[in-house]
Amino acid sequence: PTMAAFEEALRGAADEARHAERAGREARRFGAAWIALGSPAPRVRDLETFATENAREGCVRETFAALLATVQARRASDTGLRALFTEVARDETRHGALAWQVHRWALARLDPSARARVRSAQLEALAELDALAAGGPAHPDVCDLAGAPDAPLLAACVAHFGVLVRDRDRVAS
């Protein structure tokens, strides 16, 4: 990736720290305990491992988080949470876009069998979202205050997102 992509990755890390800090404040406002977790130590990985992590975490989880935060930003009845999710949606959308840029870059450098393994890992991450949707709705208070989607909306988001990822990845491969 380019230097701009590297700088965007650093910006993304700062975004995540800011999201955690804001989410912690919101959790405490509602009386919940919040435990701040440290960042994992950087480690060197081979390209296939890196591409697999990016496909799962960036292309699927970060990109879906952008969709979910967008839904919550529009549905949350609590103004503080609505503001938080608006910020998170904006940032996660950038993070997801970067992940897809990195995905295309990495796939172009992997052999066909490695690309297939990366694709398989990405599809496994999509299947985990299906399991999330099958887990049932959030508590009604969470659906209202935090804008969490009810079961039908979550299932629709997961289904449509899966189609988009499969189509986009087919083009990227």
Secondary structure, DSSP 8 states (H G I E B T S, - for coil): --HHHHHHHHHHHHHHHHHHHHHHHHHHHTT---------------HHHHHHHIIIIIIIIIHHHHHHHHHHHHH-SSHHHHHHHHHHHHHHHHHHHHHHHHHHHHHTTS-HHHHHHHHHHHHHHHHHHHHHHHT----HHHHHHS----HHHHHHHHHHHHHHHHHHHHHH-
